[in-house]
Amino acid sequence: SETSTVNCWLTSKLEGGSGRAVCAGSAPVAVALGAPQRARAVRLAGPGRVLVLGETGGLVAYEVVSGRWEPLLPAEAVGPGAVLATTPLPGADPDGDALCAVGSAAGRLAVLALGQPAHVAHARLFEGTMHGLSWAARPVGTPGDTAVLLASGPGGELLWLDVGQRPGRAPWLRLAGRLALPPCKQRWLTCAALLPRDGLLCGDRRGSLLLFHCCSAPGMESPGPAACPDGTDCASETEMSFLEQKETLPLEEPLSVLFGLHGKTGVTSVTCHGGYVYSTGRDGCYRQLRVRAGQLEVLRKRRPCKGLQWVEELRFATGGDLLVLGFHSDSFVVWSSRAGEALHRVPCGGGHRSWSYSGECAAEAFAYVKQGDVMLYRGARQPGEQHVLLPSLHGRHITCVRRLGAVHPPGRPAVDVFVTGSEDTTARVLALDERSRSALPVTTLDDHISSVRALALAGPAQPRADGFSTLLFSAGGRAQIECYRLLLSGDPDAESTVACEVTHVASHRLDEYWDRMKNRHKLIKMDPETRYMSLSVVPVPDTEQLPPPCLFLAAACSDASVRVFGLLEATRQLVLVAESFHHQRCVLKVEAFLHGDDGGTRSCYLCSAATDGILAFWDITAALAEATAGCPRAAARPAPPPVALGAPLLTVPAHSCGVNSLHVRPAPGGRVLVASGSDDGSIHVCLLEAARRLTLWRLGPRGLQPLSSAFFHVPDLAELDCWEAEARGELHYCGVLCGQGLEVLRCPAAAAAVPRPHTLLCATVPAGDCCGEPSSGSAGSPEGTSACGAPQAEGEEAPEALSCSSFSVVAGPSCSPCAAPAVQRPGPHAPFS
């Protein structure tokens, strides 16, 4: 199949011996019911009853078993332009009795129970048009014998009504609250749900999600006659008015608003499951949210399948499957997230017409309005005959993998958790079951629009009481980077025994970044088809130059660039902070690392490799410090243009063609071990050491003694000059170096600890002059040391004598130099700045 799954169907049921397998999920032919009046809206009250609201306002019901129409409300009781909403009775079976509410264009409301349609409760709610009616669904397992009805009126006014039923009498109504929707053009409610912790979640036609304080207790009992407005009986079928009573209630504003979360096409449903909130919309996506400290927080956005432009509702099946109801072009689709395929597909002309689906019971039905009549699909639910022989991890080639860590489920052995990226545009979190030797899916990350080629983790996992948390970066085609916060914990009830909470932190695309740039007509447009080939999280040293909360990510790009991004997790921003096009060809690998003297200050370095086999090393400390200073701290502040990384410090021609693997590890003595593999079939391992040092020596009766040493960055050194200077009452020794550039270094005299009188010397050592063939040594060299004074291991070749590119006298008394002074190798400490 398209997902690389091997399926098996039972073929014992064949049609007339023709050899064709009967598809269990095939829908029967639609039947026109022949409505007595032109239909405006249709609702299913279970699979065997169809409610039809006419354009003139009459409400009728169609009984599938008897095939007859029964009138419920006359047209004059409602009028044209009405709205219809139904819900099962609280505590009743979904296929049993239901409550039906009809709102008119004159602001009137009629509520009746389908089990006793002769008893109708009437109420006047608004002076103007009633734009919408919604029944707020209760959380599963919440007790209570009342239903919550929300009515949208003019000016964004929203009324909360508690509704209950008593046998032989009309339903009772109680006005519990008065709410206000945020200002917008289309200001009415589309869906609502009650939260487990005294909250009301609403979705409006503008695509916003609203969180209100709960106006009534979930387990409220039915009131007596004295609780009705004006002291009248709640069961009375005469119309009561709430126009005066609602003015005495305060107009409550929402506690939290996510304006336009689903775009301008509106929110279609909201539901609660497993401690999370889910919302769907006509933008083809559903979102997972949570309520924290009275505020709505979006965790992630998911698109259930390609081509599903309209997601109407989510239904969580008992077997753990997630059923997505929506529309693909002009067909209604029930999509199974577990199987990755459509269980039902009904051509109905699209979701803009009135429709209804019922699939809670043993029978399934779908009704919709077509040319004023009602069409009905109906059939018995059959057990699935599909068996999965070999489940798939991905639909295409797996391109990258990273180990996230280990989870310890209660009463179970530890489970290793991995994340993989594939050309099927998804990244999947997998749990490795060592007993069955299989990888079980935990969750899927499907925000990419092209292949996922690289993954990176931000440091080690952060342990928690019930698991661990980590930050994951994924990147690939179409110049797209996604960032997630993963919280993994043990869940014995899950098939993989691992639960994963995914929070989408930030994303970045070069074409979106280009659209936000100013004066972009003066620049060369970046290629939106750029692919990210490799990712590496920059290990930032704990210094004052790079304060938190910045986290940096280096990326190797197919457009010949090396880019560095900065992440601000608090504001959920991922911005481009630095870049370089030095390689002039596709960059395949990138690796960030820290390097410095043992016990001294460490700097950030970057190693990149391209298709020509050349490794380039960059010092990005200054670029990161500059980027951190200009990094936006607020979401509304625009990001500054990226900083240029400049030329690399060193290039090494390691291979003759592209580099496929690159690893950098620190080695003792301030060295760096670099290993790379290439298409040419070779593995290149090199040991790098920064040997451009400026050393301060003391010349005394016992010879030369090194005082301090520091690296300098001027290539092709030509000259050195040194002097003494005072700054803020403190003596410093300064040196200036020239070559292909100019650099000034300074060392405090206190750090050098020079007793007077002594002569001070400065000497520079170029790269590569401390390693070579053994030499004959020098006068005064003690036994067991090399000519430059470095300790020598047994059997080790002695290096050649110290080679000085430049030499200068800083200060000293008028005395003759000592004869044959002993030379010592400078230490690793570096007081120079």
Secondary structure as GFF3:
##gff-version 3
##sequence-region A 1 833
A	DSSP	beta_strand	6	9	.	.	.	ID=ss1
A	DSSP	beta_strand	31	32	.	.	.	ID=ss2
A	DSSP	beta_strand	39	44	.	.	.	ID=ss3
A	DSSP	beta_strand	49	54	.	.	.	ID=ss4
A	DSSP	beta_strand	59	63	.	.	.	ID=ss5
A	DSSP	beta_strand	68	73	.	.	.	ID=ss6
A	DSSP	alpha_helix	75	78	.	.	.	ID=ss7
A	DSSP	beta_strand	83	88	.	.	.	ID=ss8
A	DSSP	beta_strand	98	103	.	.	.	ID=ss9
A	DSSP	beta_strand	108	113	.	.	.	ID=ss10
A	DSSP	beta_strand	120	124	.	.	.	ID=ss11
A	DSSP	beta_strand	132	136	.	.	.	ID=ss12
A	DSSP	beta_strand	147	152	.	.	.	ID=ss13
A	DSSP	three_ten_helix	154	156	.	.	.	ID=ss14
A	DSSP	beta_strand	157	164	.	.	.	ID=ss15
A	DSSP	beta_strand	172	180	.	.	.	ID=ss16
A	DSSP	beta_strand	189	195	.	.	.	ID=ss17
A	DSSP	beta_strand	199	204	.	.	.	ID=ss18
A	DSSP	beta_strand	209	213	.	.	.	ID=ss19
A	DSSP	three_ten_helix	225	227	.	.	.	ID=ss20
A	DSSP	three_ten_helix	229	231	.	.	.	ID=ss21
A	DSSP	beta_strand	240	241	.	.	.	ID=ss22
A	DSSP	alpha_helix	243	247	.	.	.	ID=ss23
A	DSSP	beta_strand	251	252	.	.	.	ID=ss24
A	DSSP	beta_strand	256	258	.	.	.	ID=ss25
A	DSSP	three_ten_helix	263	265	.	.	.	ID=ss26
A	DSSP	beta_strand	267	273	.	.	.	ID=ss27
A	DSSP	beta_strand	276	281	.	.	.	ID=ss28
A	DSSP	beta_strand	286	292	.	.	.	ID=ss29
A	DSSP	beta_strand	295	302	.	.	.	ID=ss30
A	DSSP	beta_strand	310	316	.	.	.	ID=ss31
A	DSSP	beta_strand	322	328	.	.	.	ID=ss32
A	DSSP	beta_strand	331	336	.	.	.	ID=ss33
A	DSSP	beta_strand	341	347	.	.	.	ID=ss34
A	DSSP	beta_strand	355	358	.	.	.	ID=ss35
A	DSSP	beta_strand	363	370	.	.	.	ID=ss36
A	DSSP	beta_strand	373	380	.	.	.	ID=ss37
A	DSSP	beta_strand	386	390	.	.	.	ID=ss38
A	DSSP	beta_strand	398	407	.	.	.	ID=ss39
A	DSSP	beta_strand	415	422	.	.	.	ID=ss40
A	DSSP	beta_strand	427	433	.	.	.	ID=ss41
A	DSSP	beta_strand	438	445	.	.	.	ID=ss42
A	DSSP	beta_strand	452	457	.	.	.	ID=ss43
A	DSSP	beta_strand	462	464	.	.	.	ID=ss44
A	DSSP	beta_strand	467	476	.	.	.	ID=ss45
A	DSSP	beta_strand	480	490	.	.	.	ID=ss46
A	DSSP	beta_strand	498	509	.	.	.	ID=ss47
A	DSSP	alpha_helix	510	515	.	.	.	ID=ss48
A	DSSP	three_ten_helix	520	522	.	.	.	ID=ss49
A	DSSP	beta_strand	532	537	.	.	.	ID=ss50
A	DSSP	beta_strand	550	557	.	.	.	ID=ss51
A	DSSP	beta_strand	562	568	.	.	.	ID=ss52
A	DSSP	beta_strand	573	580	.	.	.	ID=ss53
A	DSSP	beta_strand	587	596	.	.	.	ID=ss54
A	DSSP	beta_strand	602	610	.	.	.	ID=ss55
A	DSSP	beta_strand	614	619	.	.	.	ID=ss56
A	DSSP	alpha_helix	621	630	.	.	.	ID=ss57
A	DSSP	beta_strand	643	644	.	.	.	ID=ss58
A	DSSP	beta_strand	650	653	.	.	.	ID=ss59
A	DSSP	beta_strand	659	667	.	.	.	ID=ss60
A	DSSP	beta_strand	671	678	.	.	.	ID=ss61
A	DSSP	beta_strand	683	689	.	.	.	ID=ss62
A	DSSP	beta_strand	693	700	.	.	.	ID=ss63
A	DSSP	beta_strand	703	711	.	.	.	ID=ss64
A	DSSP	beta_strand	719	727	.	.	.	ID=ss65
A	DSSP	beta_strand	730	738	.	.	.	ID=ss66
A	DSSP	beta_strand	742	748	.	.	.	ID=ss67
A	DSSP	alpha_helix	749	752	.	.	.	ID=ss68
A	DSSP	beta_strand	759	765	.	.	.	ID=ss69
A	DSSP	beta_strand	806	811	.	.	.	ID=ss70
###
